Structures are given as C-alpha cells and as structure tokens.
Amino acid sequence: MKVFDEAELKKYDGSSPENPIYFAYKDKVYDATTSPLFMDGMHFEHYAGCDLTDYIADAPHDEEVLSELTVVGEFKK
C-alpha cells in the first residue's frame, strides 16, 4: 500500500482535475473522489489533501461514515 507524507497528500487536494481527492484520518488515506460531500476538495470547512483526524471528533458524525470510502494508502507525518 502506498505511503503518503504531508507533501504527497497535498497533491490530492481537489485543485487538479487530473488527480483524485484524498484525505488522511488516523494514519489511513481515503479516496473521496466520488463522494458528493467532497466537491472540489472541500467538505464544509475542511479541505482534502491533509490529515483530518483532529476534525472528525467535532463532526456531527463519527468515523463509521468512512467505511463508505476506499483506503488507498497509509499516512506518515
């Protein structure tokens, strides 16, 4: 499985239509490309291409919603 660091993950922030949309959560990288909740790399005030671990604790949902997404790699800070 591919390993992403912060710089590599940033390439998948939704700003480039050639790249998929990824974000990290608890050391896993998720593909949100087809999610209607991550249009143009944004989910409400949260941006793709980075680690969202600290933000999901404040979300109105829990991490179970991530089971709908594909894990595409590991995130290493």
N, C-alpha and C positions, 0 to 999 in steps of 0.2 A: 504494500500500500504506500502511496506517495506521502512523503513528509513535507509539510509546509512550514516555513518560518514566517515571520510577520511581513517581510518584504515580498515573498512569493504569494502569500494570501491576498495582499493588496491588489495584485494584478486581476483579481476576480471580484472586483467591487461593483460590477454592473456598468461601469463607464465605457467599456468597449464591447460593442455588439458581437465581436468575434469570440469573446471569452464567456464561459459560463459564470454564474453568480454563486459564489461560495461564502460561507462564514464558518467560524470556529465556535465550538461550545464544548467545554470540558475535554480539551485535547483531541477532539474529533473535528474533522472538516466535513461540512454538509453542503450538498448541492441544492440550491434554492432556485435554480434557473427557471423551472416550470411552475414555481409557486406564484399564484396571483397575489400573494401577500408580500412579495419582494419585487415589485415592479421597479425597473431601472435601478436595482440595487438598494432600495430603501424599504424598510418595514417600519412604518410610522416614523419615529425619530432615530431609528437605528440603521446604520449603514452596513452593507455586506462588505466583504473583503477584510474583516477584522474579527477579533475574538469578542463574542457577545456573552460570554459566561457570566460576567458581573451584572448584566442587564436582565437576564431571564428571571432572576429572583424577584424583580419588581414588576414583572409582566402579569397581565390578567390571566395567564395560562401557565401550565407547568411544562416541564421538559417532555412530557408524553407527546406533545404535538410534533416533536422532531422525528418520531417514528415514521412519519409520512415521507420523510426526506431520505435520500441516499447518502451514506457516508462514503466520501471519496478519498479520505486520507487522514493523516494524523497531524496535529498542530504542535509544534515545539517552539517555545519562546526563545 
